[in-house]
Amino acid sequence: METPLKTKLNDDLRQALRGGDALRCSVIRMVLSAINYSEIAKQATLGDSDILGVISKELKQRKESLEAYKKANRPELAAKEEAEAEILKVYLPEQMSHDEITAVVQKLISELDCHGMQDKNKLMPKLMPLVKGKADGQEVNAIVNELLNG
């Protein structure tokens, strides 16, 4: 059975094909392919939260490529990566602000009674499912480090 997000991706692919939107077709096909590879690797159908993880990973790759192309002074390739990233963002939930992430981390720190960096391994497994797909992992990690050190 297809998840709602995978159904939406397939519907959007059909729409993009009908509309002749080559870039959108390419991006959605790439995402569906990544989802299929992940399902084969796990030997299970992915749920929406796992699909969000795949899309987040693809978006992260686009951002890294964008930075590399900007440094290499390749504006045409950077523009393509940026356009692909914008298409991917449509499928992700609204991203949490710095303050929202901080509030979630602080709440978990008090619930789990964390007192320093030694408790990071106790905190992260509980935190990541709460912010998966809604926040950048590097930003979450930086906030956790800041709060546990402070």
Rosetta silent file (secondary structure, phi, psi, omega in degrees, C-alpha in Angstrom):
SEQUENCE: METPLKTKLNDDLRQALRGGDALRCSVIRMVLSAINYSEIAKQATLGDSDILGVISKELKQRKESLEAYKKANRPELAAKEEAEAEILKVYLPEQMSHDEITAVVQKLISELDCHGMQDKNKLMPKLMPLVKGKADGQEVNAIVNELLNG
SCORE:     score description
SCORE:     0.000 S_00000001
   1 L     0.000  134.974 -179.963    0.000    0.000    0.000 S_00000001
   2 L   -80.955  144.799  176.209    1.300    3.445   -0.913 S_00000001
   3 L   -80.009  160.884  178.967    1.674    6.128    1.702 S_00000001
   4 H   -56.529  -38.289 -178.423   -0.026    9.503    1.182 S_00000001
   5 H   -68.891  -41.408  179.187    3.316   11.189    0.471 S_00000001
   6 H   -66.771  -37.807  176.377    4.362    8.608   -2.116 S_00000001
   7 H   -61.821  -43.291  179.035    0.932    8.902   -3.751 S_00000001
   8 H   -62.285  -42.233  178.882    1.373   12.686   -3.877 S_00000001
   9 H   -60.748  -45.799  179.996    4.807   12.288   -5.485 S_00000001
  10 H   -64.446  -40.942  177.772    3.387    9.943   -8.143 S_00000001
  11 H   -63.838  -43.180  179.401    0.435   12.274   -8.811 S_00000001
  12 H   -65.529  -34.546  176.981    2.767   15.274   -9.093 S_00000001
  13 H   -63.019  -46.198  178.762    4.988   13.312  -11.485 S_00000001
  14 H   -60.704  -41.911  178.857    2.010   12.612  -13.753 S_00000001
  15 H   -63.093  -43.512 -179.654    1.027   16.294  -13.618 S_00000001
  16 H   -65.352  -37.571  177.431    4.567   17.422  -14.431 S_00000001
  17 H   -63.190  -45.681  179.298    4.716   14.987  -17.364 S_00000001
  18 H   -63.908  -37.306 -177.400    1.438   16.340  -18.727 S_00000001
  19 H   -82.782   -8.645  179.585    2.597   19.914  -18.202 S_00000001
  20 L    73.909   24.575 -179.835    5.992   19.336  -19.814 S_00000001
  21 L   -86.859   90.385 -173.488    7.904   20.463  -16.704 S_00000001
  22 H   -62.125  -42.203 -178.126   11.175   18.619  -17.350 S_00000001
  23 H   -64.445  -47.747  179.610   12.967   19.801  -14.183 S_00000001
  24 H   -60.792  -42.531  177.489   10.084   18.834  -11.863 S_00000001
  25 H   -57.745  -47.232 -178.312    9.827   15.435  -13.623 S_00000001
  26 H   -60.851  -46.055 -177.561   13.532   14.859  -13.157 S_00000001
  27 H   -66.053  -45.556 -178.333   13.507   15.798   -9.453 S_00000001
  28 H   -66.447  -40.083  176.819   10.424   13.723   -8.605 S_00000001
  29 H   -61.196  -41.236  179.384   11.785   10.704  -10.504 S_00000001
  30 H   -62.386  -41.919  179.650   15.058   11.048   -8.601 S_00000001
  31 H   -65.993  -45.952  179.580   13.185   11.133   -5.267 S_00000001
  32 H   -61.646  -38.101  177.323   11.026    8.133   -6.182 S_00000001
  33 H   -64.449  -44.100  178.373   14.149    6.262   -7.244 S_00000001
  34 H   -62.429  -38.304  177.831   15.873    7.069   -3.931 S_00000001
  35 H   -64.184  -44.822  179.251   12.760    5.881   -2.081 S_00000001
  36 H   -62.228  -42.884  177.487   12.749    2.622   -4.050 S_00000001
  37 H   -60.477  -41.713  179.698   16.451    2.040   -3.340 S_00000001
  38 H   -65.554  -40.228  177.916   15.824    2.653    0.344 S_00000001
  39 H   -64.663  -39.421  177.970   12.871    0.240    0.339 S_00000001
  40 H   -64.829  -43.396 -179.828   15.002   -2.423   -1.336 S_00000001
  41 H   -62.684  -41.557 -178.849   17.800   -1.887    1.192 S_00000001
  42 H   -85.064  -13.062 -176.113   15.392   -2.140    4.138 S_00000001
  43 L    54.725   42.038  178.865   13.306   -4.859    2.451 S_00000001
  44 L  -157.925  155.746  175.615   10.194   -3.009    3.617 S_00000001
  45 L   -75.980  134.312 -178.835    7.827   -0.320    2.415 S_00000001
  46 L   -80.483  142.711  173.163    8.754    3.080    3.779 S_00000001
  47 L   -85.595  174.071 -178.863    6.299    5.125    5.808 S_00000001
  48 H   -58.409  -38.388 -178.449    5.841    8.859    5.355 S_00000001
  49 H   -66.432  -37.218  177.047    8.379    9.712    8.072 S_00000001
  50 H   -69.176  -37.239  178.127   11.040    7.577    6.358 S_00000001
  51 H   -65.026  -38.834  175.692   10.172    9.143    2.989 S_00000001
  52 H   -60.207  -37.862  177.035   10.612   12.578    4.572 S_00000001
  53 H   -62.393  -41.140  178.422   14.062   11.407    5.667 S_00000001
  54 H   -64.133  -45.200 -179.754   14.911   10.427    2.071 S_00000001
  55 H   -64.162  -40.923  177.979   13.694   13.800    0.776 S_00000001
  56 H   -60.743  -41.423  179.493   15.670   15.619    3.505 S_00000001
  57 H   -63.502  -43.321  178.094   18.792   13.703    2.505 S_00000001
  58 H   -63.277  -40.242  178.912   18.278   14.663   -1.151 S_00000001
  59 H   -64.454  -41.495  178.522   17.749   18.299   -0.156 S_00000001
  60 H   -61.033  -41.190  178.272   20.947   18.239    1.913 S_00000001
  61 H   -62.646  -39.573  179.060   22.848   16.900   -1.108 S_00000001
  62 H   -63.634  -42.520 -179.812   21.454   19.736   -3.236 S_00000001
  63 H   -63.669  -41.075  179.229   22.554   22.319   -0.665 S_00000001
  64 H   -65.227  -42.407  178.574   26.064   20.841   -0.519 S_00000001
  65 H   -64.637  -40.375  179.299   26.307   20.811   -4.316 S_00000001
  66 H   -57.516  -47.296  179.405   25.009   24.379   -4.459 S_00000001
  67 H   -62.263  -42.602 -179.770   27.779   25.546   -2.138 S_00000001
  68 H   -62.982  -42.721 -179.933   30.409   23.644   -4.128 S_00000001
  69 H   -67.483  -35.792  177.505   29.214   25.150   -7.421 S_00000001
  70 H   -64.938  -42.621  179.630   29.179   28.646   -5.939 S_00000001
  71 H   -65.684  -33.532 -179.001   32.772   28.211   -4.730 S_00000001
  72 L   -84.915    3.955  179.888   33.778   26.872   -8.153 S_00000001
  73 L    57.341   50.256  177.735   32.126   29.901   -9.800 S_00000001
  74 L  -118.886   74.460 -173.624   29.639   27.770  -11.773 S_00000001
  75 H   -61.010  -32.551 -179.137   26.446   29.876  -11.589 S_00000001
  76 H   -67.591  -39.243  177.647   24.523   27.808  -14.163 S_00000001
  77 H   -73.430  -36.754  177.543   24.995   24.587  -12.163 S_00000001
  78 H   -63.058  -40.899  179.836   24.305   26.404   -8.889 S_00000001
  79 H   -63.527  -39.310  179.109   21.025   27.731  -10.312 S_00000001
  80 H   -64.860  -44.610  178.936   19.958   24.203  -11.312 S_00000001
  81 H   -62.952  -39.054  179.761   20.722   22.838   -7.826 S_00000001
  82 H   -65.517  -41.836  178.965   18.821   25.730   -6.261 S_00000001
  83 H   -64.336  -40.718  177.773   15.782   25.080   -8.480 S_00000001
  84 H   -64.340  -40.692  179.806   15.868   21.372   -7.559 S_00000001
  85 H   -62.518  -39.662  179.220   16.102   22.260   -3.857 S_00000001
  86 H   -63.373  -38.305  178.066   13.017   24.478   -4.142 S_00000001
  87 H   -65.962  -42.180 -179.616   11.048   21.597   -5.668 S_00000001
  88 H   -64.700  -37.267 -177.693   12.160   19.246   -2.866 S_00000001
  89 H   -60.829  -27.563 -179.593   11.173   21.752   -0.146 S_00000001
  90 L   -59.749  -31.227 -174.716    7.540   21.533   -1.294 S_00000001
  91 L   -90.624   -6.643  179.390    7.356   17.956    0.026 S_00000001
  92 L   -96.615  149.327  174.977    8.844   18.676    3.438 S_00000001
  93 L   -66.302  163.287  178.989    6.869   20.037    6.373 S_00000001
  94 L   -56.776  135.011 -176.959    7.540   23.617    7.378 S_00000001
  95 L   -74.361  142.894  179.528   10.968   23.820    8.949 S_00000001
  96 L   -72.861  145.844  176.727   11.235   24.559   12.660 S_00000001
  97 L   -78.325  167.858  177.774   12.779   27.860   13.699 S_00000001
  98 H   -57.490  -43.089 -178.944   15.889   28.052   15.867 S_00000001
  99 H   -65.967  -38.933  179.224   13.721   29.005   18.861 S_00000001
 100 H   -65.301  -42.446  178.204   11.315   26.092   18.301 S_00000001
 101 H   -62.817  -44.799 -179.816   14.200   23.605   18.124 S_00000001
 102 H   -59.025  -42.367 -179.523   15.733   25.119   21.262 S_00000001
 103 H   -63.477  -42.714  179.460   12.423   24.789   23.126 S_00000001
 104 H   -64.575  -43.634 -179.726   12.076   21.100   22.179 S_00000001
 105 H   -63.981  -44.951 -179.732   15.687   20.385   23.181 S_00000001
 106 H   -61.948  -41.486  179.670   15.329   22.206   26.513 S_00000001
 107 H   -61.664  -45.495 -179.724   12.120   20.325   27.312 S_00000001
 108 H   -66.787  -37.920  178.747   13.776   16.968   26.582 S_00000001
 109 H   -59.359  -43.650 -179.805   16.882   17.876   28.585 S_00000001
 110 H   -71.706  -38.710  179.320   14.734   18.537   31.653 S_00000001
 111 H   -63.486  -40.704 -176.805   12.537   15.434   31.074 S_00000001
 112 H   -90.785   -1.486  179.090   15.570   13.154   30.700 S_00000001
 113 L    56.370   53.531  179.534   17.522   14.945   33.448 S_00000001
 114 L   -87.223  139.525 -175.987   20.571   15.589   31.262 S_00000001
 115 L  -123.511   -0.786 -179.497   23.497   17.405   32.879 S_00000001
 116 L   175.471 -174.257 -177.096   26.236   17.587   30.258 S_00000001
 117 H   -59.322  -26.517  179.517   27.781   16.226   27.099 S_00000001
 118 H   -64.038  -19.774 -179.874   27.965   12.748   28.648 S_00000001
 119 H   -94.117    3.818 -177.946   24.148   12.626   28.372 S_00000001
 120 H   -60.768  -38.530  179.912   24.072   13.447   24.645 S_00000001
 121 H   -66.795  -23.409  176.948   23.745    9.739   23.748 S_00000001
 122 H   -81.479  -33.523 -174.924   20.679    9.560   25.974 S_00000001
 123 H   -80.463  -46.183 -171.726   19.138   12.711   24.469 S_00000001
 124 H   -59.692  -43.775 -179.662   19.661   12.337   20.707 S_00000001
 125 H   -62.446  -28.538  177.945   17.676    9.092   20.131 S_00000001
 126 H   -81.599  -31.409 -175.672   14.631   10.684   21.797 S_00000001
 127 H   -78.164  -45.151 -171.469   15.089   14.033   20.049 S_00000001
 128 H   -58.728  -40.837  177.193   15.622   13.055   16.416 S_00000001
 129 H   -62.481  -26.512 -179.583   12.187   11.463   15.823 S_00000001
 130 H   -74.217  -26.590 -175.605   10.609   14.704   17.105 S_00000001
 131 H  -115.631    0.050 -176.567   12.445   16.902   14.591 S_00000001
 132 L   -56.449  125.056  179.553   12.994   14.495   11.672 S_00000001
 133 L    80.896  -13.015 -177.010   12.227   16.247    8.411 S_00000001
 134 L  -107.872   -8.714 -177.846   11.343   19.459   10.254 S_00000001
 135 L  -150.871  148.527  177.949   14.820   20.655   11.171 S_00000001
 136 L   -71.419  129.122 -176.923   18.342   20.499    9.792 S_00000001
 137 H   -58.042  -37.613  179.919   20.374   17.868   11.656 S_00000001
 138 H   -66.606  -38.803  178.674   23.454   20.075   11.872 S_00000001
 139 H   -67.029  -41.838  178.185   21.460   22.891   13.457 S_00000001
 140 H   -59.999  -46.398 -179.905   19.867   20.469   15.937 S_00000001
 141 H   -60.326  -42.809  179.588   23.304   19.090   16.841 S_00000001
 142 H   -63.288  -41.553  179.231   24.697   22.609   17.346 S_00000001
 143 H   -65.793  -43.047  178.297   21.797   23.547   19.650 S_00000001
 144 H   -60.076  -47.340  179.922   22.168   20.326   21.658 S_00000001
 145 H   -60.338  -42.997 -178.799   25.924   20.926   22.058 S_00000001
 146 H   -63.089  -46.130 -177.321   25.330   24.541   23.093 S_00000001
 147 H   -72.569  -35.105 -179.941   22.669   23.652   25.692 S_00000001
 148 H   -74.737  -29.909  177.975   24.527   20.661   27.132 S_00000001
 149 H   -81.099  -25.391 -174.676   27.767   22.656   27.428 S_00000001
 150 L   -85.046    0.000    0.000   26.008   25.725   28.848 S_00000001
